Amino acid sequence: MELYKLSIFDNGFHYQKHHKARHEVAIMDMSNWEFYVLSTDLINERLGDGRSVGLGRLRGLAEPVGYAELKGKLTDLVCQLRYQDSTGAVQRNVSS
């Protein structure tokens, strides 16, 4: 059973490197974000029919990337998925 309709899952987490007062948090500063890019096939394979995923589990499935690397990571994964679709090859580690 397919749990997700999209082929790629991208989740971003905002974190503040130093504890600051709420009014000082720079949410638009992209250096305070980390992104996890995975194929939904990998999520379905590893998490089954789970409906939610926490940061700890994401960190176990993929390495975080910064905003500057996000486009390249997404492009690489799209290319891997297209290759997999065109050849019928199964690639287990499409998150790296």
N, CA, C and O of each residue as an XYZ file, in Angstrom:
384
protein
N       0.841     -1.181      0.000
C       0.000      0.000      0.000
C       0.883      1.240      0.000
O       1.780      1.361      0.835
N       0.643      2.142     -0.908
C       1.418      3.372     -0.987
C       0.853      4.378      0.002
O      -0.333      4.706     -0.034
N       1.718      4.862      0.888
C       1.256      5.772      1.933
C       1.331      7.228      1.517
O       0.551      8.048      2.002
N       2.249      7.563      0.632
C       2.442      8.947      0.222
C       2.295      9.041     -1.286
O       2.676      8.118     -2.006
N       1.753     10.138     -1.766
C       1.569     10.313     -3.202
C       2.787     10.956     -3.861
O       2.976     10.822     -5.070
N       3.593     11.635     -3.100
C       4.783     12.285     -3.640
C       5.964     11.334     -3.603
O       5.994     10.399     -2.803
N       6.940     11.574     -4.471
C       8.125     10.715     -4.523
C       9.221     11.179     -3.586
O      10.109     10.407     -3.226
N       9.158     12.451     -3.188
C      10.225     13.027     -2.359
C       9.613     13.691     -1.131
O       8.585     14.363     -1.212
N      10.261     13.489     -0.009
C       9.860     14.081      1.257
C      10.989     15.026      1.670
O      12.147     14.619      1.761
N      10.644     16.275      1.916
C      11.621     17.275      2.352
C      11.061     17.947      3.590
O       9.999     18.568      3.540
N      11.762     17.827      4.688
C      11.301     18.429      5.917
C      12.381     19.363      6.434
O      13.554     18.996      6.503
N      11.980     20.556      6.791
C      12.924     21.535      7.315
C      12.671     21.794      8.785
O      11.524     21.847      9.228
N      13.739     21.954      9.535
C      13.645     22.274     10.946
C      14.411     23.552     11.224
O      15.563     23.713     10.823
N      13.740     24.457     11.921
C      14.399     25.693     12.336
C      14.995     25.462     13.721
O      14.344     24.909     14.607
N      16.197     25.879     13.885
C      16.834     25.807     15.191
C      17.653     27.069     15.385
O      18.145     27.645     14.416
N      17.799     27.491     16.591
C      18.594     28.666     16.899
C      19.892     28.194     17.512
O      19.884     27.444     18.489
N      21.000     28.620     16.955
C      22.305     28.158     17.418
C      22.578     28.590     18.856
O      23.254     27.879     19.600
N      22.072     29.717     19.238
C      22.233     30.217     20.597
C      20.843     30.527     21.135
O      19.979     31.026     20.414
N      20.646     30.229     22.392
C      19.333     30.509     22.977
C      19.120     32.017     23.009
O      19.938     32.770     23.538
N      18.012     32.429     22.435
C      17.689     33.852     22.384
C      16.252     34.051     22.829
O      15.452     33.116     22.851
N      15.950     35.269     23.177
C      14.566     35.598     23.500
C      13.719     35.423     22.242
O      14.216     35.552     21.123
N      12.476     35.138     22.434
C      11.585     34.846     21.307
C      11.583     35.955     20.263
O      11.522     35.659     19.070
N      11.646     37.203     20.664
C      11.623     38.314     19.713
C      12.939     38.455     18.947
O      13.001     39.210     17.977
N      13.994     37.743     19.362
C      15.283     37.810     18.689
C      15.516     36.645     17.717
O      16.540     36.612     17.034
N      14.597     35.707     17.651
C      14.763     34.544     16.776
C      14.664     34.991     15.325
O      13.708     35.658     14.931
N      15.658     34.615     14.543
C      15.730     35.037     13.136
C      15.233     33.902     12.248
O      16.030     33.162     11.671
N      13.926     33.769     12.143
C      13.356     32.656     11.386
C      13.673     32.742      9.896
O      13.710     31.713      9.222
N      13.896     33.916      9.378
C      14.215     34.079      7.958
C      15.707     33.905      7.661
O      16.113     33.915      6.499
N      16.510     33.748      8.687
C      17.936     33.485      8.498
C      18.088     32.009      8.160
O      17.958     31.158      9.040
N      18.360     31.697      6.913
C      18.374     30.315      6.454
C      19.517     29.493      7.049
O      19.507     28.266      6.950
N      20.495     30.145      7.662
C      21.553     29.379      8.321
C      21.051     28.718      9.604
O      21.743     27.879     10.181
N      19.853     29.091     10.050
C      19.244     28.492     11.233
C      18.323     27.320     10.881
O      17.561     26.858     11.730
N      18.387     26.847      9.663
C      17.529     25.746      9.210
C      18.375     24.559      8.779
O      19.488     24.721      8.278
N      17.830     23.359      8.981
C      18.424     22.157      8.405
C      17.296     21.390      7.726
O      16.161     21.373      8.202
N      17.631     20.752      6.601
C      16.645     20.079      5.770
C      17.014     18.612      5.619
O      18.188     18.251      5.531
N      15.994     17.786      5.590
C      16.146     16.344      5.403
C      15.384     15.955      4.145
O      14.170     16.145      4.066
N      16.089     15.413      3.166
C      15.506     15.061      1.872
C      15.585     13.548      1.722
O      16.668     12.965      1.762
N      14.419     12.915      1.548
C      14.355     11.460      1.412
C      13.333     11.091      0.360
O      12.419     11.861      0.061
N      13.498      9.910     -0.194
C      12.457      9.394     -1.080
C      11.346      8.823     -0.211
O      11.607      8.299      0.872
N      10.121      8.923     -0.676
C       9.012      8.346      0.075
C       9.104      6.816      0.084
O       8.596      6.172      1.002
N       9.751      6.229     -0.934
C       9.967      4.776     -0.920
C      10.788      4.375      0.300
O      10.486      3.383      0.963
N      11.831      5.156      0.589
C      12.672      4.864      1.749
C      11.871      5.041      3.035
O      11.994      4.230      3.954
N      11.065      6.075      3.112
C      10.241      6.304      4.305
C       9.270      5.147      4.492
O       9.140      4.615      5.595
N       8.586      4.755      3.420
C       7.638      3.644      3.515
C       8.336      2.354      3.924
O       7.809      1.582      4.725
N       9.523      2.124      3.373
C      10.275      0.907      3.680
C      10.705      0.871      5.137
O      10.593     -0.164      5.794
N      11.195      1.990      5.642
C      11.750      2.019      7.002
C      10.707      2.276      8.083
O      10.839      1.778      9.201
N       9.663      3.052      7.758
C       8.696      3.455      8.785
C       7.350      2.766      8.662
O       6.506      2.892      9.549
N       7.137      2.039      7.571
C       5.869      1.340      7.406
C       4.696      2.288      7.339
O       4.731      3.298      6.635
N       3.667      1.956      8.070
C       2.449      2.766      7.995
C       2.380      3.837      9.071
O       1.298      4.328      9.393
N       3.533      4.203      9.631
C       3.565      5.284     10.609
C       3.094      6.586      9.986
O       3.422      6.882      8.837
N       2.351      7.338     10.714
C       1.780      8.577     10.180
C       2.581      9.819     10.541
O       2.297     10.907     10.042
N       3.568      9.666     11.396
C       4.376     10.824     11.757
C       5.823     10.379     11.920
O       6.121      9.203     12.125
N       6.692     11.344     11.822
C       8.120     11.057     11.976
C       8.750     12.212     12.739
O       8.488     13.380     12.450
N       9.575     11.875     13.706
C      10.240     12.886     14.507
C      11.643     13.177     14.001
O      12.161     12.483     13.126
N      12.240     14.197     14.556
C      13.571     14.614     14.137
C      14.606     13.512     14.362
O      15.474     13.303     13.515
N      14.526     12.818     15.473
C      15.485     11.752     15.746
C      15.448     10.666     14.693
O      16.492     10.178     14.261
N      14.265     10.288     14.281
C      14.132      9.247     13.259
C      14.610      9.756     11.901
O      15.256      9.016     11.160
N      14.301     11.010     11.565
C      14.793     11.585     10.310
C      16.307     11.579     10.274
O      16.912     11.254      9.252
N      16.916     11.938     11.393
C      18.385     11.949     11.456
C      18.965     10.559     11.256
O      20.101     10.422     10.802
N      18.199      9.527     11.589
C      18.647      8.165     11.353
C      18.508      7.734      9.900
O      19.120      6.751      9.483
N      17.709      8.460      9.128
C      17.466      8.099      7.735
C      18.242      8.946      6.739
O      18.528      8.491      5.631
N      18.585     10.164      7.117
C      19.248     11.070      6.173
C      20.121     12.061      6.925
O      19.877     12.374      8.090
N      21.130     12.540      6.240
C      21.989     13.590      6.780
C      21.326     14.936      6.517
O      20.741     15.133      5.452
N      21.406     15.862      7.463
C      20.829     17.183      7.209
C      21.655     17.951      6.180
O      22.871     17.786      6.086
N      20.972     18.786      5.420
C      21.653     19.690      4.494
C      21.187     21.098      4.805
O      20.073     21.307      5.286
N      22.043     22.049      4.526
C      21.698     23.445      4.700
C      20.928     23.963      3.495
O      20.798     23.277      2.482
N      20.430     25.162      3.620
C      19.643     25.761      2.545
C      20.446     25.853      1.245
O      19.904     25.633      0.162
N      21.723     26.174      1.352
C      22.556     26.325      0.157
C      22.699     25.006     -0.604
O      22.865     25.011     -1.824
N      22.635     23.877      0.108
C      22.777     22.566     -0.525
C      21.437     21.929     -0.904
O      21.413     20.886     -1.558
N      20.335     22.541     -0.504
C      19.018     21.930     -0.669
C      18.654     21.677     -2.131
O      18.184     20.590     -2.466
N      18.860     22.650     -2.994
C      18.509     22.480     -4.407
C      19.296     21.330     -5.030
O      18.731     20.518     -5.762
N      20.588     21.258     -4.747
C      21.411     20.185     -5.279
C      20.971     18.820     -4.775
O      20.950     17.855     -5.538
N      20.623     18.729     -3.506
C      20.170     17.467     -2.924
C      18.861     17.017     -3.565
O      18.695     15.842     -3.892
N      17.927     17.960     -3.744
C      16.659     17.630     -4.392
C      16.877     17.200     -5.839
O      16.272     16.232     -6.301
N      17.736     17.916     -6.549
C      18.038     17.575     -7.951
C      18.651     16.186     -8.050
O      18.268     15.400     -8.917
N      19.597     15.877     -7.171
C      20.229     14.556     -7.175
C      19.198     13.451     -6.942
O      19.223     12.420     -7.615
N      18.301     13.669     -5.993
C      17.307     12.650     -5.686
C      16.319     12.478     -6.838
O      15.937     11.353     -7.163
N      15.904     13.581     -7.454
C      15.013     13.485     -8.619
C      15.692     12.687     -9.730
O      15.057     11.831    -10.346
N      16.964     12.951     -9.994
C      17.700     12.213    -11.030
C      17.787     10.730    -10.685
O      17.608      9.884    -11.561
N      18.056     10.405     -9.430
C      18.124      9.005     -9.012
C      16.773      8.317     -9.203
O      16.717      7.181     -9.673
N      15.691      8.995     -8.844
C      14.359      8.405     -8.978
C      13.978      8.232    -10.443
O      13.363      7.230    -10.808
N      14.338      9.196    -11.281
C      14.061      9.068    -12.718
C      14.847      7.900    -13.313
O      14.315      7.141    -14.123
N      16.099      7.758    -12.918
C      16.916      6.645    -13.406
C      16.292      5.319    -12.960
O      16.177      4.377    -13.745
N      15.896      5.267    -11.701
C      15.274      4.059    -11.163
C      13.998      3.730    -11.938
O      13.762      2.567    -12.265
N      13.183      4.722    -12.231
C      11.943      4.495    -12.980
C      12.223      4.032    -14.403
O      11.510      3.180    -14.934
N      13.266      4.593    -15.025
C      13.536      4.264    -16.424
C      14.188      2.891    -16.599
O      14.027      2.254    -17.640
N      14.919      2.441    -15.588
C      15.621      1.163    -15.715
C      14.953      0.037    -14.946
O      15.234     -1.140    -15.172
N      14.069      0.410    -14.039
C      13.463     -0.595    -13.182
C      14.393     -1.063    -12.088
O      14.062     -1.971    -11.326
N      15.576     -0.435    -12.009
C      16.557     -0.789    -10.981
C      16.053     -0.338     -9.613
O      15.371      0.680     -9.491
N      16.389     -1.082     -8.632
C      16.013     -0.732     -7.262
C      17.249     -0.201     -6.572
O      18.262     -0.892     -6.458
N      17.154      1.041     -6.110
C      18.249      1.622     -5.357
C      17.772      1.804     -3.929
O      16.809      2.528     -3.674
N      18.436      1.156     -3.016
C      17.986      1.173     -1.623
C      18.325      2.466     -0.904
O      17.552      2.916     -0.058
N      19.449      3.067     -1.215
C      19.892      4.227     -0.453
C      19.747      5.486     -1.284
O      20.749      6.094     -1.661
N      18.531      5.887     -1.576
C      18.333      7.065     -2.394
C      18.340      8.353     -1.576
O      18.142      9.433     -2.133
N      18.560      8.259     -0.285
C      18.590      9.470      0.516
C      19.981     10.068      0.612
O      20.123     11.216      1.032
N      21.014      9.320      0.234
C      22.374      9.846      0.388
C      22.840     10.573     -0.847
O      23.963     11.075     -0.881
